[in-house]
Amino acid sequence: MNHSRKLDPSLVQEIMAEPGGENLLTCWSCGTCAATCLVRRYDPAFNPRKILHQAGLGLREEVLSSAEIWQCSACDACYPRCPKQIHISEVMKAIRAVAIRAGYQRPGVTAHVDVAACIACGMCAVACPYEAIHLEMVPWNGTPKLAAQVDPNLCMACGICNSVCLSSSISVEGHTDVAINQRLNQDGAAEGPQPQTLVITCNWCLHAESDVAYAMHPPEGVRVVNVPCSGRVTPLFVFTALQRGMDGVLIVGCKEDACHYKHGNALERGRARMVQNLLDLLGLEQERVRFAWLGALDRGQFPELVGQMMRDVQAMGPLTWRE
Amino acid sequence: MLVDALREIVARKLETLDGVVALAEEQQRVMPRLYRRGDDLSTLVLGPRYPLALVVREILKRHPEAHLGVVTRGCQERALVELANWKQLDLQQIEVLGFPCSPEQAVECRCAQPYPQALVVGEPTPGVEDGLLAEFLAAKTTAERLAFWQRQFAKCIKCYGCRTICPLCFCNQCAMEQETWVARGRLPVPFPVFHVIKALHTAGVGKCVGCHACEDACPAAIPLSLLYALLRRDLKDLFGYEVGAQVRGDPPLFKIEEA
C-alpha cells in the first residue's frame, strides 16, 4: 500500500497542540495497549496502537473518518501498562477534538433528553463519566427552558445518566427503562419449579468466551441480562424483578477502578448497599440482592459466581410475599 | 407570643424584601400566602405544620428576580436547602425567618432538630429521639418487619397524597405514575415497588428532610416517616450525608466513606 501521498504532518501538529495529545509521538508501537484493551475484546477491529501509529504518520483521512477513534471509553486499563506512560485515552480525546473541528461526528446512538420532563436538577451532569451533559437554556414551547443537553461527540451511551434521573427524562435508545425492564421480566421469567435468580451483568466484564457462552445459555432457574454498565441498574429494576417473580438478583460489574465507563461500578456498589439496607428494613433477606466485581483476572469465573448466588437463593427459598 | 414577635420582624423585613411567604388564616382557613409591603399582618399564623418549601419554589419560578423572606420551621429550612442542592431554587434569593416548633410538635414528629439554623424568634427546642425507630429495629425480627410493612402498605388507597404534599417531590414526570413500574388500576398495590419508589426517590437519594407531611397527609395512616427515617440513617452511615444540613457538593451515593 502506498500511503505516502496522503501523509500530512500538520495532522500530527494539530493533535499535539490539543491538551492530552502532546505524547502522540512518544509511542513506540509495542501494542501493550491493544493487549489490555477492553473494547478490543468485543471488537477486534478496534486497535489503539494502530490508531496512534496512523495518527503519528499523519494519515489524516484514515484516522479522522474512522469509527474506531470514538470507541475508546477512557477506562484507562491501558494507561498504567504503557511502558512510555502515554495516557492513551487523552490522546484519543485529542484526535477526536481534531475530528470534530474537521466536521466529523460520533456515529451511533447517544443519550436523548425529554426536555418537557427534564427538571434541570443536574444529577445526570454530575453522574456522566464524560462531562457530556450540561444544563442549558433551550427553546421549548416558544419559551426558553433550562434543561440537560447532551454533547453527542462526548456521550458514550452508557446510560448512567438515566440511572440517576428520578423522572427518567434522559435515556439511551435500546437501554431505556422500558426496554431493560422487558428484558428483565420476559414472559416465563417467574415460572419454574425452583427459586429464580436474575443476573444483571455489565457488557464489559465477561472477558472469557466460556463466560459469554454461559451467559447465553444459563442453567435452569437463572436468567442473565446484559446492560451497558452496572451503573445503569437503578434500584427499581431490582425491586420490580423481585416483585414480579425473581427470588434473588445478582448485579455484576467490572473490578474496582477498572470500570469501562470510569465510575459506573462504584456508583452501583453504593446503590446496591442502599437496596440491601432497604430490603432489610422491609423484612427481606439482604443477601437476595448482591453486587459483585468481575475483573479481567477473574475471566472464566462467571459460572462460579452465578452458581454460588443460585445455591444461596435456593437455600433461602422462594420469596413468600408475592400474591 | 412567638407569632407577635414574628409579625413585627416580617413588617420590618418587608421594607427591604419583595415579599414574605408565610401561612395566613383568612376566612377560617389556613393557606400559604405571599405577604407584600403594607399588607395586614394580623392574619399571619405559624401553624398548622405545612411544607412551604415547594410554594417558595413556585413563586420564585414566576418571579426569578425576587428576594423573599420565608417564615418557616426547621424541617422546611432543610427542605429549602435540599431544593437548592437539587438546583430547584437559589438560596441567595431567600431569607429564612425561622421559628422553633413547640416541644409537643417535636414529639409528634419524633424530630431530632425541631428548629431552623436561622432562628429569629424563640429558643431552640430540644430534639426528640425517634423512639419508634429504635423500637422498630430492636423489637422486630425479619419476618415481623415483612408482616408489618405488608400490613401497612396494604392499607394504601393509592391517592398519591404522600407524593403531592412532599416538599421535595418536584419532578414533572413521576415514576410512581409510570406503567413501567406501577400497573394502573390495581388495589391493593403490589408489594413493594410502589412504596419503594417513594422511599428511594426521596429518602434514598438524600432528599427527605423528615417533615412528616406525607404521614400527616396519608388517609390510611401508613408510617412512611418511619421508613424514611431509617433510610436517612443508612445514608448517613454509608455516605456521611446529613440531609438539609448544608449546601453540598456531590450528591450522596457517589462516594462511599468506608473502604
Interface residues (C-beta under 8 A of the other chain):
Chain A: D114 A116 A117 C118 I119 A120 C121 G122 M123 V126 A127 L135 V164 L166 S167 S168 S169 D177 V178 N181 P235 L236 F239 T240 Q243 H263 A266 L267 R269 G270 R271 R273 M274 N277 L278 D280 L281 L282 G283 L284 E285 W321 R322 E323
Chain B: W86 K87 Q88 K140 T142 A143 E144 R145 L146 A147 F148 W149 Q150 F170 C171 N172 Q173 C174 A175 Q178 T180 W181 P190 F191 P192 V193 V196 I197 A199 L200 H201 G204 V205 L227 L230 L231 D234 L235 L238 F239 D250 P251 L253 F254 K255 I256
